[in-house]
């Protein structure tokens, strides 16, 4: 039996961004939350505030932060700053922690960083949680936490901050005032597609060779391999889809460098998918051919944007490019749901340049405690290493220590 790509189900969800901010009672006070009980007490307010932000990011959602803390925190310590009104209602949150990086050059440093900003299953678009339009008022107050925690850390490392965020310049100003050598360490490209209304409109943006090759592969998928397209939870159960994703993804990393399939990361994503897939906050487009799953894409929806997080495909069928076909299906699903942006997240592979028509950037910010001797030693040794080109580290070459390649695999 042969079939063409199926039409995705259309669903409507109430966006948290529609919530009205709580009326403010009196002035605001800044509190630093250090314990898990205090962290969990923020749950009723967390996603409401995330939904009001200018920056769109599933990686700041409560479920991501809570599950990351459960599965991936290792020896990290909470240092979450909250601006509360006189009745104790949170109006802005700085999701922070004190941790040590796995990078051998930095492991001796106590780093003030984003919650879920390091290690396995780290977030890709992290920021201060401040309602849109209130950044000039609230962000400087929230940024006082950096000075308050200066004696507890050797440095500050804020990875994957969206350059377009209204908070970015305000954070840099606060770090410059309280720390030494504050600035931008890395700048990573995120390619994205401005989604039109239909696949035909999107396809028309590309040249005839691109269109013909993809059409030929799709015809081979449907006619020669009895191919079908679906979503996890329909023809294929979520549990089966997750199992197949892990196997197919591992095929792209024979040397085992992907952080996506490590035990802690995998537990995190299994738990997250169980919550988010039924809520339509996570999607898993699936391709089946010759009676088996040959490609899966795993990504997240946040308001009117889809974030392509991870993929896996059957390498023995590389002639029909199942990785590209499952991307086609995911883009089609996004357009049929009326989404505006399809974001491919960091790493600048050639296939992303071919599919995307826009780019935005994530920044890694860095600053050092002026009183830390460990920070002074680290900066001195790094300056010496930079004089030796043959010993340049990943950091000096301009990529994040986690490295986009450690998480996001290329298309075939």
Secondary structure as UniProt FT lines:
FT   HELIX           16..18
FT   STRAND          29..33
FT   HELIX           36..40
FT   TURN            41..42
FT   HELIX           43..51
FT   HELIX           58..60
FT   HELIX           62..72
FT   TURN            74..75
FT   STRAND          77..78
FT   STRAND          80..84
FT   TURN            86..87
FT   STRAND          90..94
FT   STRAND          96..99
FT   TURN            104..108
FT   STRAND          111..114
FT   TURN            115..116
FT   TURN            120..121
FT   STRAND          129..131
FT   TURN            132..133
FT   HELIX           135..142
FT   HELIX           144..148
FT   HELIX           150..152
FT   STRAND          155..162
FT   TURN            163..164
FT   TURN            166..167
FT   HELIX           168..178
FT   STRAND          180..194
FT   HELIX           199..203
FT   TURN            204..205
FT   HELIX           208..219
FT   HELIX           220..224
FT   STRAND          228..232
FT   TURN            233..235
FT   HELIX           238..251
FT   TURN            254..255
FT   HELIX           259..261
FT   HELIX           263..276
FT   TURN            277..280
FT   STRAND          282..283
FT   STRAND          285..289
FT   TURN            290..291
FT   STRAND          292..302
FT   TURN            303..304
FT   STRAND          305..313
FT   HELIX           315..320
FT   HELIX           322..336
FT   TURN            337..338
FT   STRAND          341..346
FT   HELIX           350..355
FT   STRAND          358..368
FT   TURN            370..371
FT   HELIX           373..385
FT   TURN            386..387
FT   HELIX           389..391
FT   TURN            394..398
FT   HELIX           404..406
//
